[in-house]
Amino acid sequence: MRFLVGLFVAVLVCFTAVDSYAQKKKTRSAGVRVDAVIVEPLTQTMPVLGRFVARESGVVAALTRGPVASVLVSVGDRVKKGDVIAQLVTARIKAARSLQAALVSERKAQGRTAKAQLALTQTALKRLASLRKSAAFSRARHDDKLSEVAKFQSEVGEKEAAVASARAELRLADIDLYNAEIRAPYNGVVSQKHTSPGAFLNVGDPVVTLINDEVLEVEADVPSDRLSGLSVGRVTSAKLESGRVLTVTVRAVVPEENTLTRTRPVRFTPQFDGGGHGAVAANESVTVLLPVGTTRDVVSVHKDAVIPRAGERIVFVAKDGKAVRRV
């Protein structure tokens, strides 16, 4: 009997606990978070494969002729604008400059001689002219002196021109001596070396190939029927192989079409966050998200607010403290 009474009490306590839990569950409200509805521009995009290109790259050539004395860089070395890349043997160039300097001095001396002779002739002409009213005046001698003055004036002009010519030759010799040190025309990295000590270089012969990886652009071959959404200054995005996303701006649409692929090259200027491009290199592949058509404004809500129900997608809008259903 006592056992039955105890069992009844235990069952009663259990039902009481269950009922209490059910009451609490009924009174507990579900948590709701309200998110703002945003009106933002929407642009449809299509991926186009592009590549990074250096705005400054190419062969650094010799600007004067002569044998190579030394090459101061190797492949992979980074140089700054104005750094010496290679040096030519300058003995012959220095000798040629000394010869031109001596020629300038000689022409100057000849010019001074001609001026002195002109001054003497002009003085003699003045003396003859002062005797014009005298019986000792000779018209023939006076005319001869006039001719001599004209002759020496012409010689002075010739000597001055010869001095200018000699100075120009000396300036060219100075330029050759300066160009005997081949310098980097811009910042960059040496990608190829085309010469070595002992080789002979003529004007225009390649020395090294230089790539400026500090100023990179994105070039993509865009189908001609997709160019309507592109204009100079249009902003879009590009994705690297590493997954990094960059903002790029259309810099130029090149008006030259490939007849085989029906595409035109478009240049984009990338914006690297923090001012650095990291490990991006020339000719690296990049996917440009090309805008298709014009931008239009659309209403945007959080993805978790869209509820699929009965084949429809609905959202609830908070209005006056109540949830209003919208399809």
C-alpha positions as CSV (number, residue, x, y, z in Angstrom):
1,M,0.0,0.0,0.0
2,R,2.8,2.4,0.9
3,F,4.5,1.5,-2.4
4,L,1.4,2.5,-4.4
5,V,1.1,5.8,-2.6
6,G,4.7,6.7,-3.3
7,L,4.4,5.8,-6.9
8,F,1.3,8.0,-7.2
9,V,3.2,11.0,-5.6
10,A,6.1,10.5,-8.0
11,V,3.9,10.5,-11.1
12,L,2.1,13.6,-9.9
13,V,5.3,15.5,-9.4
14,C,6.5,14.5,-12.9
15,F,3.3,15.7,-14.5
16,T,3.5,18.9,-12.6
17,A,7.1,19.5,-13.8
18,V,6.1,18.7,-17.4
19,D,3.1,21.1,-17.2
20,S,5.3,23.9,-15.8
21,Y,7.9,23.4,-18.6
22,A,5.1,23.6,-21.2
23,Q,3.7,26.8,-19.7
24,K,7.2,28.4,-19.8
25,K,7.7,27.2,-23.4
26,K,4.4,28.8,-24.5
27,T,5.2,32.1,-22.9
28,R,8.8,32.3,-24.3
29,S,9.0,34.5,-27.5
30,A,11.2,33.7,-30.5
31,G,14.2,36.0,-31.1
32,V,13.8,38.3,-34.1
33,R,16.4,40.5,-35.7
34,V,15.5,43.4,-38.0
35,D,17.9,44.3,-40.8
36,A,17.7,47.4,-43.0
37,V,16.5,47.2,-46.6
38,I,19.1,48.7,-48.9
39,V,18.7,50.3,-52.4
40,E,22.0,49.8,-54.2
41,P,23.3,49.8,-57.8
42,L,23.4,46.5,-59.5
43,T,25.6,45.6,-62.5
44,Q,25.6,42.3,-64.3
45,T,29.1,41.1,-65.0
46,M,30.8,38.5,-67.2
47,P,34.3,37.1,-66.6
48,V,37.0,37.9,-69.1
49,L,40.6,36.6,-68.8
50,G,43.2,39.3,-68.7
51,R,46.9,39.7,-67.7
52,F,49.1,42.2,-65.9
53,V,51.3,44.2,-68.2
54,A,54.1,46.7,-67.3
55,R,53.7,50.2,-68.7
56,E,57.4,50.5,-68.8
57,S,59.4,47.5,-70.1
58,G,61.8,46.7,-72.9
59,V,65.5,46.6,-74.0
60,V,68.0,49.1,-72.6
61,A,70.3,49.9,-75.6
62,A,73.7,51.3,-75.9
63,L,73.8,55.0,-76.8
64,T,77.4,55.1,-78.0
65,R,79.8,52.6,-79.5
66,G,82.7,50.8,-77.8
67,P,83.9,47.6,-76.1
68,V,82.2,46.6,-72.9
69,A,84.3,47.0,-69.8
70,S,81.9,45.6,-67.2
71,V,78.3,44.7,-66.6
72,L,77.2,45.6,-63.1
73,V,73.9,43.8,-62.9
74,S,72.6,40.2,-63.2
75,V,69.2,38.8,-64.0
76,G,66.8,39.4,-61.2
77,D,68.6,42.5,-59.8
78,R,66.4,45.5,-59.0
79,V,67.7,48.9,-60.2
80,K,66.6,52.5,-59.7
81,K,66.3,55.1,-62.4
82,G,69.8,56.4,-63.1
83,D,71.7,53.4,-61.7
84,V,74.7,52.4,-63.9
85,I,74.0,49.0,-65.5
86,A,77.2,48.6,-67.7
87,Q,80.3,50.5,-68.5
88,L,82.2,50.8,-71.8
89,V,85.9,51.2,-72.2
90,T,86.4,55.0,-72.2
91,A,90.1,55.4,-73.2
92,R,89.4,56.2,-76.9
93,I,86.4,58.4,-76.0
94,K,88.5,60.4,-73.5
95,A,91.2,60.8,-76.1
96,A,88.7,62.0,-78.7
97,R,87.4,64.5,-76.2
98,S,90.9,65.9,-75.5
99,L,91.4,66.3,-79.2
100,Q,88.2,68.3,-79.6
101,A,89.1,70.4,-76.6
102,A,92.4,71.2,-78.2
103,L,90.6,72.0,-81.5
104,V,88.4,74.5,-79.7
105,S,91.4,76.3,-78.3
106,E,93.0,76.4,-81.7
107,R,89.9,77.8,-83.3
108,K,89.6,80.5,-80.6
109,A,93.2,81.5,-81.2
110,Q,92.6,81.8,-85.0
111,G,89.6,83.9,-84.2
112,R,91.6,86.3,-82.1
113,T,94.2,86.6,-84.9
114,A,91.5,87.4,-87.4
115,K,90.0,90.1,-85.1
116,A,93.4,91.6,-84.5
117,Q,94.1,91.8,-88.3
118,L,90.7,93.3,-88.8
119,A,91.4,96.0,-86.1
120,L,94.8,96.9,-87.8
121,T,93.2,97.2,-91.2
122,Q,90.4,99.4,-89.8
123,T,93.0,101.7,-88.2
124,A,94.8,102.0,-91.5
125,L,91.6,102.8,-93.2
126,K,90.8,105.6,-90.8
127,R,94.2,107.1,-91.4
128,L,93.7,107.1,-95.1
129,A,90.3,108.6,-94.6
130,S,91.7,111.5,-92.6
131,L,93.9,112.4,-95.6
132,R,90.9,112.7,-97.9
133,K,91.3,116.5,-98.3
134,S,95.1,116.3,-98.5
135,A,97.2,116.0,-101.6
136,A,98.7,112.8,-100.1
137,F,95.3,111.1,-100.3
138,S,95.2,108.1,-102.6
139,R,91.8,106.9,-103.8
140,A,93.2,103.5,-104.9
141,R,94.9,102.8,-101.5
142,H,91.7,103.8,-99.8
143,D,89.6,101.4,-101.9
144,D,92.1,98.6,-101.3
145,K,91.9,99.1,-97.5
146,L,88.1,99.0,-97.8
147,S,88.4,95.6,-99.5
148,E,90.8,94.3,-96.9
149,V,88.4,95.3,-94.1
150,A,85.6,93.4,-95.7
151,K,87.9,90.4,-96.2
152,F,89.0,90.3,-92.6
153,Q,85.4,90.8,-91.4
154,S,84.5,87.7,-93.3
155,E,87.4,85.8,-91.8
156,V,86.3,86.8,-88.3
157,G,82.9,85.4,-89.1
158,E,84.4,82.2,-90.4
159,K,86.6,81.8,-87.3
160,E,83.7,82.4,-85.0
161,A,81.7,79.7,-86.9
162,A,84.7,77.4,-86.6
163,V,84.8,77.9,-82.8
164,A,81.1,77.1,-82.6
165,S,81.6,74.0,-84.6
166,A,84.5,72.9,-82.5
167,R,82.5,73.5,-79.3
168,A,79.6,71.3,-80.7
169,E,82.1,68.5,-81.5
170,L,83.4,68.8,-77.9
171,R,79.9,68.6,-76.6
172,L,79.3,65.5,-78.6
173,A,82.5,64.0,-77.1
174,D,81.2,64.8,-73.6
175,I,77.9,63.1,-74.5
176,D,79.7,60.0,-75.7
177,L,81.8,60.0,-72.5
178,Y,78.6,60.3,-70.4
179,N,76.8,57.6,-72.4
180,A,79.8,55.2,-71.9
181,E,78.1,54.5,-68.6
182,I,74.8,52.8,-69.5
183,R,72.1,53.8,-67.0
184,A,68.6,52.5,-66.1
185,P,66.0,54.7,-67.7
186,Y,63.4,53.8,-65.0
187,N,63.0,51.7,-61.9
188,G,62.7,48.0,-62.6
189,V,64.0,44.5,-62.5
190,V,66.5,43.0,-65.0
191,S,64.8,40.1,-66.8
192,Q,67.5,39.4,-69.4
193,K,71.2,40.3,-69.9
194,H,72.3,40.6,-73.6
195,T,76.0,41.3,-73.3
196,S,79.1,40.7,-71.3
197,P,82.6,42.2,-70.7
198,G,84.7,42.1,-73.9
199,A,81.8,42.4,-76.3
200,F,81.6,45.3,-78.7
201,L,78.5,47.4,-78.8
202,N,77.3,49.7,-81.5
203,V,74.7,52.4,-81.0
204,G,71.3,50.7,-80.4
205,D,72.7,47.3,-79.5
206,P,70.8,45.7,-76.5
207,V,72.4,45.6,-73.1
208,V,69.7,44.3,-70.7
209,T,65.9,43.9,-70.7
210,L,64.2,45.8,-67.9
211,I,60.7,45.5,-66.5
212,N,59.2,48.1,-64.3
213,D,56.9,46.0,-62.0
214,E,56.0,49.1,-59.9
215,V,53.6,50.4,-62.6
216,L,51.4,47.6,-63.7
217,E,48.2,47.6,-65.7
218,V,45.6,45.0,-66.6
219,E,45.0,44.3,-70.2
220,A,42.0,42.2,-71.4
221,D,40.8,41.3,-74.8
222,V,37.1,42.2,-74.7
223,P,34.5,41.0,-77.3
224,S,33.5,44.0,-79.4
225,D,29.8,43.4,-78.6
226,R,30.5,43.8,-74.9
227,L,32.2,47.2,-75.1
228,S,28.9,49.2,-74.7
229,G,29.2,48.9,-70.9
230,L,32.8,50.2,-70.9
231,S,33.9,53.8,-70.9
232,V,37.0,55.5,-69.7
233,G,36.7,55.9,-65.9
234,R,34.3,53.0,-65.5
235,V,35.1,51.1,-62.2
236,T,34.8,47.4,-61.9
237,S,36.7,44.5,-60.2
238,A,39.2,41.9,-61.0
239,K,40.1,38.6,-59.3
240,L,43.6,37.2,-59.0
241,E,44.4,33.5,-59.1
242,S,45.0,33.7,-55.3
243,G,41.4,34.8,-54.8
244,R,42.4,38.5,-54.1
245,V,39.9,41.0,-55.5
246,L,41.1,44.3,-56.8
247,T,39.3,47.4,-57.9
248,V,40.2,48.4,-61.5
249,T,39.3,51.4,-63.6
250,V,39.1,51.6,-67.4
251,R,42.0,53.7,-68.6
252,A,41.7,53.2,-72.4
253,V,39.8,51.2,-75.0
254,V,42.3,50.6,-77.8
255,P,40.6,51.2,-81.2
256,E,42.1,48.1,-82.9
257,E,40.1,44.9,-83.4
258,N,41.4,41.4,-83.8
259,T,39.6,40.1,-86.9
260,L,40.0,36.5,-85.8
261,T,38.7,36.8,-82.3
262,R,36.5,39.9,-82.7
263,T,38.0,41.4,-79.6
264,R,39.6,44.7,-78.7
265,P,42.3,45.3,-76.0
266,V,41.1,47.3,-73.0
267,R,43.6,48.7,-70.4
268,F,42.6,48.9,-66.7
269,T,44.4,50.7,-63.9
270,P,44.4,48.5,-60.7
271,Q,44.1,49.9,-57.2
272,F,46.3,48.0,-54.8
273,D,45.2,48.3,-51.2
274,G,48.0,49.8,-49.0
275,G,49.9,51.0,-52.1
276,G,51.6,47.7,-52.7
277,H,51.0,45.1,-55.4
278,G,52.4,42.2,-53.3
279,A,53.6,39.3,-55.5
280,V,51.8,40.4,-58.7
281,A,54.0,40.0,-61.7
282,A,53.9,41.0,-65.4
283,N,51.9,38.6,-67.6
284,E,50.2,37.1,-64.5
285,S,46.6,36.0,-65.3
286,V,43.7,37.9,-63.8
287,T,40.0,37.6,-64.3
288,V,38.2,40.9,-65.0
289,L,34.5,41.0,-64.1
290,L,33.4,42.9,-67.1
291,P,30.2,45.1,-66.6
292,V,27.4,44.2,-69.0
293,G,25.0,47.0,-69.8
294,T,24.2,50.0,-67.6
295,T,23.9,50.1,-63.8
296,R,20.4,50.1,-62.3
297,D,19.2,50.5,-58.7
298,V,17.7,47.4,-57.0
299,V,16.2,46.7,-53.5
300,S,18.5,44.4,-51.5
301,V,17.7,42.5,-48.3
302,H,19.7,40.0,-46.2
303,K,19.7,36.5,-47.6
304,D,18.4,35.0,-44.4
305,A,15.3,37.2,-44.6
306,V,14.1,35.5,-47.7
307,I,11.8,32.5,-46.8
308,P,10.8,30.0,-49.4
309,R,7.1,29.0,-48.9
310,A,4.7,27.3,-51.2
311,G,6.8,27.9,-54.3
312,E,7.2,31.6,-53.4
313,R,9.8,33.7,-51.7
314,I,8.5,35.9,-49.0
315,V,9.9,38.4,-46.5
316,F,8.4,40.0,-43.4
317,V,8.7,43.8,-43.2
318,A,8.7,45.5,-39.7
319,K,6.0,48.1,-39.8
320,D,4.6,49.9,-36.8
321,G,6.0,47.2,-34.5
322,K,4.4,44.4,-36.5
323,A,5.7,41.9,-39.1
324,V,4.0,42.4,-42.4
325,R,4.3,39.7,-45.0
326,R,5.5,40.7,-48.5
327,V,6.0,38.6,-51.5
